Amino acid sequence: MSARNGTQFQSTEVWSIPFVDGDILSSTTPVANGAIASFGRAVGDKSTLYKYLNPHLVVLTIINAQKSAGRVVVVDSTSGRQVYDVALGDIVTSKGVQVAMSENWLVYSYLDKAGWRIGSVELYEDRRNDKAQT
């Protein structure tokens, strides 16, 4: 690719997400950034779970009509690290998968053969190895 002044640019792949045959990227939804309600949650043993707050998170929905399947993947868009990944089976792919994410809370819904399903996930920091946990 060249710019108007003749300068050449080169690209380098930084990260990628593997797909299988028939997978279609249905949507990309960035995490909603705003004021943080609280930075953690107190638990029964008086310890604190700290929210996994990362402004670079993107939620990908992947549909595979051939397999009547889908996936919801939360990715750190700067490093490509998959923070969360869930497989959805027997879905009605024409309805897709709807997602929303705010702070550390992910909600997704989809229609399967038995009816509408909803998933709710909260991501917290893992203080042992500095990775997110659900």
Backbone as a printed PyTorch tensor [residue, N CA C, xyz], in Angstrom:
tensor([[[  0.8500,  -1.1670,   0.0000],
         [  0.0000,   0.0000,   0.0000],
         [  0.8990,   1.2350,   0.0000]],

        [[  0.5190,   2.2420,  -0.7020],
         [  1.3300,   3.4490,  -0.7260],
         [  0.4770,   4.6610,  -0.3680]],

        [[  1.1200,   5.6170,   0.2490],
         [  0.4560,   6.8620,   0.6020],
         [  0.5390,   7.8010,  -0.6000]],

        [[ -0.0820,   8.9240,  -0.4960],
         [ -0.0970,   9.8880,  -1.6160],
         [  1.3000,  10.3630,  -1.9800]],

        [[  2.1720,  10.4750,  -0.9800],
         [  3.5150,  10.9860,  -1.2640],
         [  4.4860,   9.8700,  -1.6560]],

        [[  3.9780,   8.6540,  -1.8690],
         [  4.8240,   7.5580,  -2.3140],
         [  5.4450,   6.7430,  -1.1930]],

        [[  5.1610,   7.0820,   0.0540],
         [  5.7070,   6.3440,   1.1860],
         [  5.0790,   4.9580,   1.2500]],

        [[  5.8790,   3.9550,   1.4770],
         [  5.3940,   2.5870,   1.5870],
         [  5.1050,   2.2470,   3.0490]],

        [[  4.0130,   1.5390,   3.2780],
         [  3.6540,   1.0890,   4.6160],
         [  3.6020,  -0.4270,   4.6180]],

        [[  3.9850,  -1.0140,   5.7250],
         [  3.8900,  -2.4560,   5.8690],
         [  3.0770,  -2.7620,   7.1190]],

        [[  2.3760,  -3.8800,   7.0800],
         [  1.5820,  -4.2820,   8.2410],
         [  2.1700,  -5.5540,   8.8440]],

        [[  1.9460,  -5.7020,  10.1260],
         [  2.3940,  -6.8820,  10.8490],
         [  1.2360,  -7.3950,  11.6780]],

        [[  0.9510,  -8.6780,  11.5610],
         [ -0.1260,  -9.2640,  12.3540],
         [  0.2930,  -9.2720,  13.8270]],

        [[ -0.5490,  -8.7160,  14.6670],
         [ -0.2630,  -8.6420,  16.0950],
         [ -0.9120,  -9.8110,  16.8260]],

        [[ -2.1600, -10.1250,  16.4660],
         [ -2.8620, -11.2640,  17.0610],
         [ -4.0020, -11.6770,  16.1490]],

        [[ -4.5170, -12.8850,  16.3840],
         [ -5.6440, -13.3710,  15.5930],
         [ -6.4740, -14.3230,  16.4410]],

        [[ -7.7020, -14.5290,  16.0260],
         [ -8.6230, -15.4570,  16.6810],
         [ -8.8810, -16.6030,  15.7020]],

        [[ -8.7090, -17.8560,  16.1460],
         [ -8.9470, -18.9620,  15.2210],
         [-10.4400, -19.1840,  14.9530]],

        [[-10.7660, -19.4700,  13.7120],
         [-12.1210, -19.7980,  13.2880],
         [-12.1000, -21.1790,  12.6510]],

        [[-13.2320, -21.8720,  12.6940],
         [-13.3620, -23.1500,  11.9970],
         [-14.2530, -22.9310,  10.7830]],

        [[-14.2770, -23.8950,   9.8810],
         [-15.1010, -23.7810,   8.6810],
         [-16.5560, -23.5110,   9.0550]],

        [[-17.1370, -22.5130,   8.4200],
         [-18.5330, -22.1710,   8.6600],
         [-18.7280, -21.0700,   9.6870]],

        [[-17.6750, -20.7260,  10.4490],
         [-17.7920, -19.6500,  11.4340],
         [-17.9250, -18.3040,  10.7460]],

        [[-18.8360, -17.4840,  11.2500],
         [-19.0280, -16.1260,  10.7510],
         [-18.9870, -15.1860,  11.9470]],

        [[-18.1670, -14.1590,  11.8550],
         [-18.1290, -13.1370,  12.8950],
         [-19.4050, -12.3240,  12.7740]],

        [[-20.2810, -12.4550,  13.7540],
         [-21.5970, -11.8310,  13.6940],
         [-21.5740, -10.3940,  14.2050]],

        [[-20.8430, -10.1560,  15.2980],
         [-20.7830,  -8.7910,  15.8340],
         [-19.5430,  -8.5970,  16.6880]],

        [[-19.1420,  -7.3450,  16.8000],
         [-18.0800,  -6.9310,  17.7220],
         [-18.6470,  -5.8020,  18.5600]],

        [[-18.5820,  -5.9530,  19.8700],
         [-19.1510,  -4.9700,  20.7840],
         [-18.1140,  -4.5760,  21.8130]],

        [[-17.6820,  -3.3010,  21.8390],
         [-16.7140,  -2.8940,  22.8600],
         [-17.3860,  -2.7890,  24.2240]],

        [[-16.5780,  -2.9210,  25.2780],
         [-17.0950,  -2.7570,  26.6290],
         [-17.5360,  -1.3020,  26.7900]],

        [[-18.6780,  -1.0990,  27.4690],
         [-19.1780,   0.2560,  27.7210],
         [-18.3510,   0.8650,  28.8460]],

        [[-17.6400,   1.9350,  28.5270],
         [-16.8070,   2.6040,  29.5310],
         [-17.5690,   3.7790,  30.1250]],

        [[-17.4600,   3.9220,  31.3980],
         [-18.1140,   5.0270,  32.0820],
         [-17.6150,   5.0770,  33.5130]],

        [[-18.3680,   5.7420,  34.3460],
         [-18.0030,   5.8270,  35.7570],
         [-18.0840,   4.4380,  36.3860]],

        [[-17.1050,   4.0960,  37.2190],
         [-17.0580,   2.7900,  37.8710],
         [-17.8790,   2.8680,  39.1550]],

        [[-18.8600,   1.9890,  39.2770],
         [-19.7330,   1.9980,  40.4540],
         [-18.9620,   1.6100,  41.7190]],

        [[-18.1540,   0.5670,  41.6260],
         [-17.2840,   0.1420,  42.7210],
         [-16.1690,  -0.6830,  42.1000]],

        [[-15.0720,  -0.7970,  42.8090],
         [-13.9300,  -1.5120,  42.2570],
         [-13.8540,  -2.9620,  42.7010]],

        [[-14.7440,  -3.3660,  43.6110],
         [-14.7000,  -4.7390,  44.0760],
         [-15.9800,  -5.1550,  44.7480]],

        [[-15.9740,  -6.4040,  45.1860],
         [-17.1200,  -6.9800,  45.8800],
         [-16.6040,  -7.7220,  47.1030]],

        [[-17.1630,  -7.3820,  48.2640],
         [-16.7990,  -8.0810,  49.4990],
         [-17.4780,  -9.4430,  49.5180]],

        [[-16.7400, -10.4570,  49.9530],
         [-17.2880, -11.8080,  50.0420],
         [-17.3580, -12.2290,  51.5060]],

        [[-17.9700, -13.3690,  51.7710],
         [-18.2570, -13.8130,  53.1350],
         [-17.0610, -13.9520,  54.0470]],

        [[-15.8840, -14.2750,  53.5120],
         [-14.7060, -14.4430,  54.3740],
         [-13.9540, -13.1270,  54.5850]],

        [[-14.6030, -12.0130,  54.2860],
         [-14.0880, -10.6530,  54.4460],
         [-12.9650, -10.2970,  53.4710]],

        [[-12.7720, -11.1230,  52.4670],
         [-11.8330, -10.7650,  51.4100],
         [-12.6010,  -9.9770,  50.3480]],

        [[-11.8790,  -9.4700,  49.3770],
         [-12.4980,  -8.6690,  48.3210],
         [-12.1520,  -9.2540,  46.9630]],

        [[-13.1620,  -9.3940,  46.1260],
         [-12.9520,  -9.7330,  44.7240],
         [-12.8820,  -8.4150,  43.9660]],

        [[-11.7680,  -8.1820,  43.2700],
         [-11.6160,  -6.9490,  42.5100],
         [-12.0580,  -7.1720,  41.0710]],

        [[-12.8670,  -6.2550,  40.5710],
         [-13.3880,  -6.3570,  39.2110],
         [-12.2500,  -6.3340,  38.1950]],

        [[-12.4130,  -7.1270,  37.1520],
         [-11.4780,  -7.0840,  36.0320],
         [-11.9340,  -5.9440,  35.1370]],

        [[-11.3060,  -4.8060,  35.2760],
         [-11.6730,  -3.6020,  34.5260],
         [-10.6140,  -3.3490,  33.4590]],

        [[-11.0100,  -3.4740,  32.2190],
         [-10.0840,  -3.3150,  31.1110],
         [-10.8250,  -2.5690,  29.9920]],

        [[-10.4360,  -1.3270,  29.7130],
         [-11.1510,  -0.5460,  28.6960],
         [-10.9400,  -1.0570,  27.2730]],

        [[-10.0480,  -2.0350,  27.0800],
         [ -9.7370,  -2.5430,  25.7480],
         [-10.4930,  -3.8300,  25.4060]],

        [[-11.4570,  -4.2240,  26.2330],
         [-12.1880,  -5.4540,  25.9690],
         [-13.1850,  -5.2800,  24.8290]],

        [[-13.3010,  -6.3250,  24.0200],
         [-14.2600,  -6.3750,  22.9220],
         [-14.9510,  -7.7310,  22.9920]],

        [[-16.2810,  -7.7290,  22.8500],
         [-17.0510,  -8.9650,  22.8510],
         [-17.3370,  -9.3490,  21.3940]],

        [[-16.9140, -10.5530,  21.0080],
         [-17.1530, -11.0690,  19.6640],
         [-18.2510, -12.1140,  19.7350]],

        [[-19.1910, -12.0600,  18.8040],
         [-20.1630, -13.1440,  18.6720],
         [-19.8830, -13.8280,  17.3460]],

        [[-19.7850, -15.1500,  17.4090],
         [-19.4540, -15.9650,  16.2450],
         [-20.5830, -16.9660,  16.0440]],

        [[-21.0920, -17.0470,  14.8280],
         [-22.2070, -17.9340,  14.4940],
         [-21.7300, -18.9590,  13.4660]],

        [[-22.1630, -20.2140,  13.6390],
         [-21.8840, -21.2540,  12.6570],
         [-23.2130, -21.9230,  12.3040]],

        [[-23.8150, -21.4930,  11.1990],
         [-25.1340, -21.9890,  10.7900],
         [-25.0950, -23.4680,  10.4380]],

        [[-23.9800, -23.9520,   9.8970],
         [-23.8620, -25.3680,   9.5330],
         [-23.9940, -26.2740,  10.7540]],

        [[-23.4870, -25.8090,  11.8940],
         [-23.4970, -26.6160,  13.1150],
         [-24.5730, -26.1790,  14.1030]],

        [[-25.3810, -25.1790,  13.7620],
         [-26.3630, -24.5880,  14.6830],
         [-25.7030, -24.2410,  16.0110]],

        [[-24.5700, -23.5640,  15.9080],
         [-23.7640, -23.2580,  17.0950],
         [-23.3220, -21.8070,  17.0700]],

        [[-22.8440, -21.3610,  18.2060],
         [-22.3250, -20.0100,  18.3240],
         [-21.2920, -19.9400,  19.4290]],

        [[-20.6280, -18.8190,  19.5030],
         [-19.6460, -18.5640,  20.5550],
         [-19.7300, -17.1060,  20.9610]],

        [[-19.4460, -16.8650,  22.2310],
         [-19.2560, -15.5130,  22.7380],
         [-17.8430, -15.4790,  23.2810]],

        [[-17.0340, -14.5640,  22.7540],
         [-15.6310, -14.4740,  23.1410],
         [-15.3390, -13.0460,  23.5790]],

        [[-14.7300, -12.8980,  24.7540],
         [-14.2790, -11.5880,  25.2240],
         [-12.7730, -11.5460,  25.0250]],

        [[-12.3160, -10.5350,  24.2710],
         [-10.9140, -10.4320,  23.8850],
         [-10.3530,  -9.0900,  24.3360]],

        [[ -9.1100,  -9.1160,  24.8230],
         [ -8.3680,  -7.8820,  25.0570],
         [ -7.8510,  -7.4450,  23.6910]],

        [[ -8.3590,  -6.3370,  23.1720],
         [ -8.0590,  -5.9340,  21.7940],
         [ -6.6190,  -5.4610,  21.6040]],

        [[ -5.8890,  -5.1990,  22.6670],
         [ -4.4950,  -4.7890,  22.5100],
         [ -3.5470,  -5.9810,  22.4490]],

        [[ -3.8340,  -7.0300,  23.2140],
         [ -2.9360,  -8.1850,  23.2570],
         [ -3.4780,  -9.3950,  22.5010]],

        [[ -4.7990,  -9.4410,  22.2670],
         [ -5.4110, -10.5950,  21.6220],
         [ -5.7310, -11.7230,  22.5920]],

        [[ -5.4600, -11.5210,  23.8730],
         [ -5.7220, -12.5650,  24.8660],
         [ -7.2190, -12.7600,  25.0400]],

        [[ -7.6580, -14.0320,  24.9680],
         [ -9.0640, -14.3440,  25.1840],
         [ -9.3110, -14.4050,  26.6870]],

        [[-10.1460, -13.5000,  27.1770],
         [-10.4520, -13.4070,  28.5950],
         [-11.5780, -14.3610,  28.9650]],

        [[-12.5310, -14.5620,  28.0490],
         [-13.6770, -15.4370,  28.2990],
         [-14.1340, -16.0030,  26.9640]],

        [[-14.5560, -17.2580,  26.9650],
         [-15.0240, -17.9110,  25.7450],
         [-16.0640, -18.9520,  26.1420]],

        [[-17.2590, -18.8650,  25.5600],
         [-18.2990, -19.8520,  25.8390],
         [-18.8900, -20.3330,  24.5140]],

        [[-19.0780, -21.6580,  24.4160],
         [-19.6960, -22.2610,  23.2350],
         [-21.1900, -22.4170,  23.4880]],

        [[-21.9900, -22.1090,  22.4800],
         [-23.4460, -22.2130,  22.5610],
         [-23.9020, -23.2270,  21.5270]],

        [[-24.6720, -24.2220,  21.9500],
         [-25.1120, -25.2690,  21.0330],
         [-26.6030, -25.2240,  20.7610]],

        [[-26.9950, -25.8240,  19.6450],
         [-28.3990, -25.9230,  19.2300],
         [-29.1050, -24.5800,  19.1910]],

        [[-28.4290, -23.5450,  18.6930],
         [-29.0570, -22.2270,  18.6560],
         [-29.7520, -22.0010,  17.3150]],

        [[-30.7080, -21.0990,  17.3240],
         [-31.3640, -20.6520,  16.0940],
         [-30.4820, -19.5270,  15.5560]],

        [[-29.6370, -19.8640,  14.6050],
         [-28.6080, -18.9200,  14.1660],
         [-29.1730, -17.6790,  13.4860]],

        [[-30.3700, -17.7720,  12.9160],
         [-30.9550, -16.6020,  12.2570],
         [-31.2870, -15.4970,  13.2540]],

        [[-31.4570, -15.8380,  14.5210],
         [-31.7380, -14.8390,  15.5600],
         [-30.4610, -14.2390,  16.1280]],

        [[-29.3250, -14.8870,  15.9130],
         [-28.0520, -14.3740,  16.3910],
         [-27.9070, -14.4640,  17.8970]],

        [[-26.8830, -13.8030,  18.3870],
         [-26.6030, -13.7200,  19.8160],
         [-26.4650, -12.2380,  20.1510]],

        [[-27.2430, -11.7790,  21.1310],
         [-27.1850, -10.3800,  21.5460],
         [-26.2940, -10.2920,  22.7850]],

        [[-25.4310,  -9.2620,  22.8350],
         [-24.5100,  -9.0990,  23.9510],
         [-24.4760,  -7.6560,  24.4270]],

        [[-24.1270,  -7.4950,  25.6900],
         [-23.8510,  -6.1840,  26.2690],
         [-22.8200,  -6.3970,  27.3670]],

        [[-21.8810,  -5.4520,  27.4910],
         [-20.8730,  -5.5510,  28.5420],
         [-20.6010,  -4.1720,  29.1060]],

        [[-20.6400,  -4.0900,  30.4290],
         [-20.3360,  -2.8570,  31.1420],
         [-19.4690,  -3.2070,  32.3320]],

        [[-18.4200,  -2.4200,  32.5570],
         [-17.4420,  -2.6820,  33.6160],
         [-16.9190,  -4.1120,  33.4660]],

        [[-17.2560,  -4.9960,  34.4010],
         [-16.8020,  -6.3910,  34.3540],
         [-17.9560,  -7.3560,  34.1100]],

        [[-19.1200,  -6.8470,  33.7460],
         [-20.3380,  -7.6570,  33.6420],
         [-20.7400,  -7.8490,  32.1880]],

        [[-20.8120,  -9.1180,  31.7680],
         [-21.2130,  -9.4980,  30.4220],
         [-22.5680, -10.1900,  30.4940]],

        [[-23.4920,  -9.7880,  29.6150],
         [-24.7940, -10.4370,  29.4990],
         [-24.9900, -10.7780,  28.0240]],

        [[-25.4360, -12.0270,  27.7760],
         [-25.7250, -12.4280,  26.4000],
         [-27.0200, -13.2230,  26.3690]],

        [[-27.7260, -13.1480,  25.2390],
         [-28.9660, -13.9070,  25.0840],
         [-29.0110, -14.4910,  23.6780]],

        [[-29.6990, -15.6310,  23.5780],
         [-29.8250, -16.3190,  22.3060],
         [-31.0330, -17.2450,  22.3620]],

        [[-31.5100, -17.6410,  21.2070],
         [-32.6440, -18.5530,  21.1050],
         [-32.1250, -19.9320,  20.7290]],

        [[-32.4610, -20.9400,  21.5390],
         [-32.1530, -22.3150,  21.1520],
         [-33.4680, -23.0470,  20.8970]],

        [[-33.4070, -24.3320,  20.6760],
         [-34.6020, -25.0890,  20.3110],
         [-35.6260, -25.1570,  21.4350]],

        [[-35.2040, -24.9160,  22.6810],
         [-36.1180, -24.9710,  23.8250],
         [-36.6770, -23.6010,  24.1990]],

        [[-36.1040, -22.5250,  23.6820],
         [-36.5720, -21.1800,  24.0120],
         [-35.4120, -20.2250,  24.1920]],

        [[-35.7210, -19.0380,  24.6680],
         [-34.6970, -18.0130,  24.8660],
         [-33.8430, -18.3530,  26.0750]],

        [[-32.5450, -18.1110,  25.9590],
         [-31.5720, -18.3370,  27.0300],
         [-30.8390, -17.0350,  27.2940]],

        [[-30.4320, -16.8600,  28.5280],
         [-29.6470, -15.6880,  28.8980],
         [-28.4700, -16.1370,  29.7520]],

        [[-27.3290, -15.5410,  29.5020],
         [-26.1310, -15.8230,  30.2840],
         [-25.6370, -14.5400,  30.9290]],

        [[-25.1550, -14.6440,  32.1500],
         [-24.6440, -13.4910,  32.8690],
         [-23.3120, -13.8820,  33.5040]],

        [[-22.2740, -13.0980,  33.2270],
         [-20.9260, -13.4180,  33.6830],
         [-20.2930, -12.1660,  34.2770]],

        [[-19.6400, -12.3270,  35.4200],
         [-18.8480, -11.2440,  36.0050],
         [-17.3900, -11.6670,  35.9870]],

        [[-16.5080, -10.7730,  35.5560],
         [-15.0810, -11.0640,  35.4900],
         [-14.3680, -10.3770,  36.6530]],

        [[-13.5320, -11.1510,  37.3520],
         [-12.7640, -10.6280,  38.4840],
         [-11.2870, -10.9110,  38.2790]],

        [[-10.4430, -10.0910,  38.8830],
         [ -9.0060, -10.3020,  38.8020],
         [ -8.6210, -11.5480,  39.5780]],

        [[ -7.6550, -12.2680,  39.0400],
         [ -7.0760, -13.4160,  39.7280],
         [ -5.7510, -12.9490,  40.2930]],

        [[ -5.7200, -12.7180,  41.5740],
         [ -4.5330, -12.1520,  42.2020],
         [ -3.3590, -13.1280,  42.2290]],

        [[ -3.6150, -14.4080,  42.0240],
         [ -2.5340, -15.3940,  42.0400],
         [ -1.6440, -15.2770,  40.8170]],

        [[ -2.2290, -15.0580,  39.6400],
         [ -1.4040, -14.9870,  38.4320],
         [ -1.7840, -13.8190,  37.5370]],

        [[ -2.4810, -12.8350,  38.0840],
         [ -2.7850, -11.5860,  37.3890],
         [ -3.5570, -11.7990,  36.0930]],

        [[ -4.4850, -12.7380,  36.0820],
         [ -5.3620, -12.9540,  34.9250],
         [ -6.8010, -12.8670,  35.3970]],

        [[ -7.6960, -12.6230,  34.4600],
         [ -9.1100, -12.5220,  34.8060],
         [ -9.6760, -13.8960,  35.1240]],

        [[-10.6300, -13.9360,  36.0250],
         [-11.3410, -15.1730,  36.3000],
         [-12.8080, -14.8560,  36.3710]],

        [[-13.6470, -15.8870,  36.1620],
         [-15.0930, -15.6870,  36.1990],
         [-15.6680, -16.3420,  37.4140]]])
